[in-house]
């Protein structure tokens, strides 16, 4: 769930004891630093993203970001919008990757995101296309149930 500039984990499903869930339900993480956060932010226009990140006006900059940082984020969100998903490797926790998708309901002004976190495979460049297809399918299925 996206709340201003943070992602809050609202549910999790444990796949195995060998690879425990990374974050507990209720945890808050900076949206711009997580795959699911960027997938959710990509549901908004650039102007809406900037407004959402303007949470530290006393520091005179966007959410602690300098101008190049915001430009890089907006460029990344453009890619995420185009492909419909985002991927992180070793960003929020060493040894783990995260793959995320999000859908938006423009009538309700709500976003729905799913993130799959997993232990990295041996090849640093490998991308789990099979996991992406399953995650996209699950996101659509759950969103259809919610928005019926």
Secondary structure by P-SEA (a helix, b strand, c coil): cccccbbbbcccccccccccccccccccccccccaaaaaaaacccaaaaaaaacccccccccccccaaaaaaaaaaaaaaaaaccccccccccccbbbbbcccccccccbbbbbbbbbcccccccccaaaaaaaaaaaaaaaaaaaac
